[in-house]
Amino acid sequence: MFAQGGRRVESLPRSRAVLVTPGAKLPSRGPVHEIELVLALLAGAAALQMLARRIRVPPPSLLVIAGLALALVPGLPRLDQDPEVLFLVFVPPLLYFTAVNTSIRRLRDLFGSIARLATVLVLVTMTGVAIVAHSMSQMLPWSAAFLLGAIVAPPDPVAASAVTRPLGVSRDITAILEGEGLFNDATALVAYNVALAAVLTGRFSLPTAALRLVLAGAGGIAIGLVAGWAIVFARRRIGRFAIVENTLSLISPFIAYIPADLIGASGVLAVVTLGLYVARSEFTIASPAARVQAEATWTMIRFILESIIFMMVGLELPSVMRELHGRPISHLVEITAAVTLVCIVLRFAWVALSVSALRTVRRLQHEPAAPPWRDAALVAWAGMRGGDSLVIALAIPYTVARGTAFPGRPLIIFVTFGVILATLVVQGLTLTPIVRWLGLHDVDENDALGEAIARRAMAETALRHIDHVTPDVASEDPRMLARMRSLYTLRRDRWHAQEDAEANRRSRRAREREEAWDRTAASHAKLQREIIDAERRTLGLLRTDERVSEDVLQRLQRELDLEYMLSESNEAGDDRLGESPYEVGDVGDIDVE
């Protein structure tokens, strides 16, 4: 992760011992205590997800507060691992998941906005933080101050995605925030390496730093493309073998990240490039069973990793405070508040400047002014920092090349922790009322129209195929063929009605026709689920009477579950139309209207 010119800048020591209970000797049951703590964190995360859903706040804000509360419990065992290992375990999988599920078309259309946030704003914020931090503390020479700036400058893609995902905001806003998070870490990590090398060696060269930024980015993209081609090539030849397909999917981010990291290229850009490359082929290379399995698997992995990383932010407070023992807490808070304010103000200023320039250009070209100021305000406010900043801060070496203490290391970690805490809690908890106040819930009519067009086209294709079946198939059982034709005719008519309604929103007749189909479809879906529930009860009775084997029971239960999930996803008028059944408290759970 922290490489320079293909070689490690310095061997990174573990920030602390493995697992230590305060005031005790190294226990022989350390790993057991560590596992117990991880299990407790997961149980707490599940409970907090339910609480966040009930009180309608973003889960990461509650998770970091819970981690902070746990850190204050006396005698609680701690998770102390090599920061480089933590980064490897948490960041590549979450980046890969976000990249694979990113709309490439939206990313392309919004690339200008994303690039400005992910590169220029990161460098501007890093410089602003360095100036303020250096002026407020003698503990931070310029090189260490720029190092702090590189750590806190990039908003966390995990935090942005986890906080905005439940709010149902505009798809463009979500795409900008997630796209920014995908690329800004690459800028920040290269800047971090440059600043770290300057602290360790006492030398800094701007041309060399710029060249390294370009080479690291280009190398990461190249490795991501090669890894993507190799993975897609392998998955095309695996065949319909869901377990093997998804095993390869799980290790894919590491296939790109580790080689890039070893040669000093951007591992972050390698993973992002890989994810975007695979996303273009995922529809054709994965079997249906693999896609269903992958959705459930990756959703669970994302939940586990996000929950632990946000709670670990809070759990780090005691160790941070121990390293700063004896220093005035008021001065530490002042520096943290100033750095946090710089991050927020510079983001607002940059977004306002960029949007003003873009709207001016569009007006000069006689085009509608865009983007809306409401969207810009939310993008400016949603710059949360997260766990990757803390992991990078913890990876700072204890000593420099001359054997002296690394300048300001405890202060850098404390300020990083404070910025993460402030942005996740203050900005995270206020996002829901801000979205409600700005009226930014997702009203993307183009998506609704596009879905209706696609579903109607699919139904018409099915009907044409039925009309051209071979005579021997048609003569086997005319009732089956008639049932299939009736089913797809119903779907075609339903989605044709919705397409008319979406295309002619002012037409009262089209709206009435759509509403009638929605009521019919909702009643049909409800009846279908009631029938499935009745079938499931019958299956339970057969099991109780031991008239069917466990194998038969599981096979039939799986069929009923798939039918039930399909019925839920297809119910018209449902706010979760088309959403994943595996998501935890996502779109539709936080009412912003």
N, C-alpha and C positions, 0 to 999 in steps of 0.2 A: 504493500500500500504506500509506504513512504520511501520512495526510491528516487535516486538522482543519477541521471546519466547511465542507467542500467545497473547501478550498484546501490546498495543500501547506504543511506546517509550515516547511520550509526545503528548498531545493534540495539534494539529497543528492549530495555529491561521490563520485566513485569512490574506494573505500577504498584502492586502489593503482593503479599504471599497469597497462597490459594485461599482457603476459607478459614477465617479466624474469628472465634467468638471473643468479644472484648474482655480483656483481663484473664484470659486462659492461655494455656500452652497449646501448641499445635495438636489438635485432636486427631486421633486415628480414624474417627468417623467423619472427617471433613467432607468427603464426597457425599456421604449420606445426608449430612446437614444441608449441603448445597442442593441436592435433589429435592429435599423436603421444602426448601425455600422456593424453588422453581414451581413445584406443585401448588404451594400456597399462593404464589403470585398468579398462576393460571386460574385457580379457583376464585381469587379476588377479582381478577380481570373479567371473568364471566359474570360475576355479581354486579360489577360496575357497569358492564355493558347494558344489563337490564335496567339499572338505575338511570343511566344516561338516556336510555330510550324512554323511560317514564317521565323524567323531568326535562327532556328535550334539550340536552346540551351535548356537544361533541365529546365522545368517549376519551380522546387523548388528554383533555383538560382534567377530567376526573382521575385518570390513571396516574398522571404525574403528581397530583395532589395526594393520592393514596400512597404512592411511593415515598413521598416526603413524610407522610404520617408514619409509615412503617419504619422509616429511618430513625425516628425519634423514640422507638420502642427499645428500652434497655435490654441488652443481652441478645438482640436479634442477630442471627448469623448473617453474613454478608456474601455477596457474589463478587469475588475479586478475580478477574481473569485478564489475560493479556489483551490490551486494547486492540491490537492488530487482529487477534483471533475474533474478538467481538465484532469488529468491522466486517471481517470476512463472512461471519455467520449471518449477520443481520442485513447488511446493506445490499450486496449483490442479489439475493433472492427477491427482496422487496422492489428494487429497481427493475429487475427483469419482469416481475409480475405487472408492474405499472406500464412498462414499455410494451409488453405483449398485448395489453388491453387498451393501448392508446390508439385513438383514431389517426391513422397516418394522413388521411385527407385533411382533417382539422389541423394536425401538426404542420402540414405543408402550408395551409392557408394562413396560419397564425405564426409562421416561423419568424417573421420580422419582429413581432412583439416579444416572442419567447427569447430570441437571440439577444435583444436589447436588455432584457431582464437578467438573463443567465450569464452574460459576459460583462457588458459595460457597467451595469448596476452593481455587480459583485465587486468589480475593481474600484468603483467609486466609493462603495460602502467600506471596503477594506481600508482605503486611504483615509476616509473620514474617521473611522474608528481608531486608526493608528494615531492620528493627530490628537484626538481627544484623550486617548489613554496615555500617550506619552506626556502630554501637558499636565495631566492630573496625578501622575505617579512617577517618582524617580526610580521605582523598581523596574520600570519597563523602558529600556533603550529603544531606539527606533526599530531595530530589527525585531525585537520581541513584540513591540506594539503592532507592527505589520503582521506578525504571526497571529496575534489575537484577532486582528481584522480579518485575516483569511479564514479563521475558524468560525466566526460568528456572521460573516457576510452572507453566506448562501442560506436562504430558507430551505427547510428540510422537505424533500418530496414526500416522505412518509407522513410527516405532520400535515402538509397541505392536503394530501389525498384523504387522510383519515378524518380531518376536520371538516372539509367541504363536501365529502362524499354523502353524508347523511342529509345535507341541506336541500338537495334537489335544485341547485342553482343552474344558470345557463350552461349549456355544454361548452360554449366558447370559453367561459371563465374557468371552468374546471380544466379544460385542455391547456389553457395558458399556464395555470398554476402547476399542473402536473408536468407539462413540457418544460417549464422553467426549472422545476426540481430535478428533472432528468439530466439536464445539461449543466446546471450551475455548479454542481459538485466537481465537475471536471476542471472548470476554471479555478475554483477555490483550492482544490487539492494541489494543482500545479503551483499556484501562488504560495500555498502553505510550504511546499517543498523548497521553493526558492527562499522564502523567509527563514525556514529552519536551517538551510545551508548557510545563510548569512550569519545567523546566530552562532552556529557551530564553528565556522571558519573565520568569521569576521570580515568576509569579503562579499561584495554584491556587484553584479554587472547587469544593467538594464537590457542591453542587447542580448546577452546570454539568456536572461530570464525570458525575454520575448521569444527567442528561438526555441527554448525548451517547451514553452507553452504550445507553440505550433507543432513541434515534433511529437510531444506527448499526445496531443489531440489527434493528429494524423495517424500515429501508431495505434492508438486505441481503436479508432474507426476501422483501420485495416484489419486488425486482429478480430474485431467483432464481425466483420464481413466474412472473413475466412472461416471463423467458427460457425457462423450462421449457415454458410453453404455446406459445411461438413455435417452439421446436425440435421439439416433438412434432407441432405443426401442419405444419411443413415436412416432417418425416420421413414423415408419413402420405401426403403427396402426391408423394413421390419415386418410390414404387413399388419394385419389386424391382431395385435398382441398388446392389449391395453396396458398391462403391468410394465412391460418393457418400454413401451412408448413413453409412459409417464415417469419411469425411472430416469430415462434420458432427459426428459423435460426438467426434472428436479435438479439434475447436475449441470444443466446447460449454462446457468449464469457463472458457475465456477470454471467451466471450460474456457470461457472468454476472459474472466477476470484474472485468474492466476497467471496465465502466460503474459498478459499485458503488464501486470504488476512486476513480474520478474525482470522484464527488459526495461522498466522505467517508463512505459507508456501509460496512458490513462485507462485504468481498469474500469472506471465508471463509464467512460464513453464506449469501451469495448462491450460492456454488458448492455448498455442502452442500444447500441447498434445491433447487437445480436437479437435483442428482444424485438426491435422493429422489423428486422429481416425475417425472423420466424413468424411474426404476426401476419406478414403478407402471404405466407404459405400454410398457416395453421389450418385454414379451412379445408385444404386438400390433402395434407399429409397425415392428419389424425383420423382414426376411425371413430364412429359415433360413440362407442363405448369408452374410448380413450378421452374424448372431449367431456363427456359427462363425469367421468372419474377425475379428470384433471381439474375441472371447475370446483368440485367439492374439495379435492386435496389442496389446491392452491389457496382457496378461500380460508381453509383451516390453518394453513401455514402462515398466511398473512395475519390472521387474528392472533396466533400465538406470538409471532415475532413482534408485531406492533405492540401488543400488550406488555410484553416483557421489556422492550426497549424504552417505552415511556415510563414504566414504573421504575426502571433502573436509573432514570434521570433523577428521581426523587431520592432513591436509595444512596446516591453518591454524596449527599450533603454532609454526613458526619466526617467522612474522610477528607473532604474539601476543607471543612472547618478545622480539623486537626492540623492540617498543613499550614493554616494561617493563624495558629494560636498566638495570642499576644498582640495582634495587629488591631487597631481601632475598627470596630465593626461599622461605625458610622461612615468612615472614609471609604471602606470597601463597598458599602451600599451606594454611596455617592458615585463612585466610578461605574458601578454596574448600571445604575439608573441613567447616567450620562451616555454610556455606550448603547444601552437599549434605546434611548431617545434618538440617538444618531441613526441607528438602524431603521427606526420607524420613519423619522422625518425625511431622511434621504430617499427612502422608498416612495413616500408620498410625492416628494418633489420631482423625482425622476419619472414616475408614472404620469404626473400632471403635465410635465414638459413634453413627454413623448406623445401623449394623447392630444395635447394642444397642437403640436406640430402636424400630427397625422390628420386631425380634423381640418386644419387650415389647408393642407395640400388637397384634401378631397373637395373642399369648397371651391378652391381655385380650378379644379378639374370638373366643376359643376356636378359633383356626385353628392349623395346624401352624407351628412356629417356622421362619422362613425370612428371609433366605438362610442357607445353612450357613456356619459359621465358616471352614471350609476354603476356600470360594470367596472369602470376604472377605479372607482372608490373602493369597491370590494377587493379588487386585485391588490390595491395598495395596502389595505388593512390586513390581508390574509398572508402576511409574510412571517409565518411561525418558524422558529428554529426548533430543532429536535435532537434526537439521540445521536445522530451521526456527528454533530458538532462536539458533543461531550466525549464521544469515543476518540475523536481526533485529538482533543485537548489532553485526554488522559495518556495519549501515546507520546507526548513530548518527553524527550529524555531528561533524566535527572541532572546530568552533567554535560558540559560542552567538551570540545576536543582537548582543551587544556586541563581538564579534570576539575574545573571549578563548577559551582552550582549553576544550573541553567537559570538565567535571569528572569525572575518574575513568574516562574512556573506555577506556584500555588495561586497567585493572583489571577493568572490567565484562566486557570481551571475554575476559580470562584466566579469570575465575571461571565465565563461561558455558561456556567450553571444558572446564574442569575438571569441572563438574557433568555435562555431556554424557558425557564420557569415563568418569567414575565410574559413572554409572547404566547406561550401555550395556554396559560391561565387567563391573562387579561384579554388578549385578542381572541383566543379560542372560545371563551365563555360569552363574549359579546358578538360573535359572528351571527348567531341565530337571530337575536333582535335586530341586528343591522340588516340582514337579508330580508327580514319581515318588513322593516321600515322602508327599505329601498324597493321592495316589491320585486325581488330578483329570483323568485321561484321559476323553475324551468317551464317555459311556455313555447318550446320550439315546435312551431306548427309544421315546419318542413319535415321533421322527423315523423310526425303523425301521418302526413300525406305520403311520405316515402314508404312507411310501413304498409299503409293501405294499398299502395300501388304494387309493392312486392308481393304481398299476400294474395291479391287478386290475380297477379300474373302466375304465381305458383299454382293456384287453383285451376286457372285456365289451361296451363300446361298438363296438369293431371287429367283434366277432362279430355283433352286431345289425345293423350296416351290411352285412355280408356276406350275412346272411339276407334282406335286403331289396333286393339288387341287381336291376336290371332283367333280365327273361328273356333279352334278346338278349346281354347281357354274360355271363350264366351259361352260355349255350349255346356261346359262342365257344370256350372251352377249359375243360371241367370239371375237368381235372387242376390247372390253376392255381388255380381257386377252392377245390378240395379242399386244396391245399397251404397256402393262406392260412388256411383254417379250422382246419387242423391246427396251424399255427404259433400262432395266437392262442388256441386251446384249451389248448395247452401252457403258454403264458404265464399264462393265467387260473388254471389249476390250480396252477402253481408259486407264484404270488403269493398265492393263496388259502391255500395251505399255510403260507406265511410269516406271513400275517396272523393265522391261527389260533395259530401259535406265539408271535407277539409279544403277542397279546391274552390268551393262556393260558400264561404262562411256567412255571407249575407243572405243566402237563400234560406228562407224559413222552411220551405218544403224539404230541402236537402237535410236540414238539421232534424226535422221531425222524422224523416225516414231513417236517419242514422240512429236517433234515440230509440225508435221502435226496434231496430235490429239489436241495439245494445240490451234492451230489456229482454228480448227473446233469448239472446246468447247468454245473458246472466242467469235467466231461469233454467236454461238447458244445462249450464255448468253446475248450478246448484243441485239440480236433479241428478246429474251424473255423479257428483260427489256423494250424495245420499245413497245412491245405488252401490257405489264402491264401498261405503261404510257398511252397508248391509252385507255385501259379499265378504268383507273382512270379518264381520261377526260370525258368519257361517263358517268361515275358515277356522276361526278360533274354537268354535264348538267341535269341529271335526278333529282339531288337535287335542282338545280335552278328552274326547272319546277315543283317542289314539287310533283313528281310522285313516290317517295319512301320516307319512313319514316326515321327518324334519327336512329332508331334501326337497320333497314336494312342497311342503309348507313355505320354505324360503323362496323357491322359484315363483310360486303363485303370489306370495307377498310382494316380491319385487315387481311383478307385472302390475299389481294393483297400485303400488306406490308411484310407478312411472305414469300410469293413467291419471292418478290423482294430481300429481305435479303438473301434468300437461293441462288438465282441466283448470287448475288455479292460474296458470300463466296465460291462458287464452280467454279468461273471463273479461268481457268488455266492461268498461267503466271502472276498472280497477286501477288505482294509482300505480300499482307495481307491475303493470302490464309489461311483460317481456323481461322483468328483472330476474336476477338469479335467485332461485329458491334457497341457496346456501348462504346468502348474505345475512349478516347480523346487524339488524337495526339500521339498514341503509335507506335508500330513497323511499320517501313516503312515510317514514316514521317520525320525522320532525316537521311539523306543520309550520310553514312560514307564511301562510296567507293570512 
